[in-house]
Amino acid sequence: MDNRHPAGELMPSQDLTRREYEVLALLAAGYPMKQVAYRLGITYRTVTFHKYRVMQRLAVRSNAGLLYYAVKNNIVEHPSGRQARAA
């Protein structure tokens, strides 16, 4: 399976596609899935699929795990402006 964006660009974070990275960033920033779909011009079901694939690739099992991963990897900022502590 080729994880490359049509332009051939790989995103950081375990070889996520550009779209998976965008979905992760918006979800971690607190946007509901319907709003993520609207902002990216895709369907709710497509957002759900991308979220599922991100969780598989990152071996994360919850929304809290996605948020922790996003903060730890500087995809979104910690609400307090500090870095997340290493586990």
Phi, psi and omega in degrees: 000134182263120182268021184269144173291155179310331178278000178086009185270126174266142179264156176293183176071071173062038178060041174289147174289166179302315182294318178299319178297317179297316179298314179301313182298317181290319177296317180293333177282355175104004180285136174293157184300325178296321180287325175300314179301313180298313183297326182266354179070035179232172181278160176303318181297324178293320176299315179302317179296314180298318178299316178300315181294320178298314181298322176296309184297326183266358181056046179250141185245003182210166176296323178297322178296321176297315179297315179301315180299317182295319179291313182300328183258017176058033174279324170226159179276149172296139182307330181273355181087359179264165175283150174288145178281147177291143181281000000 
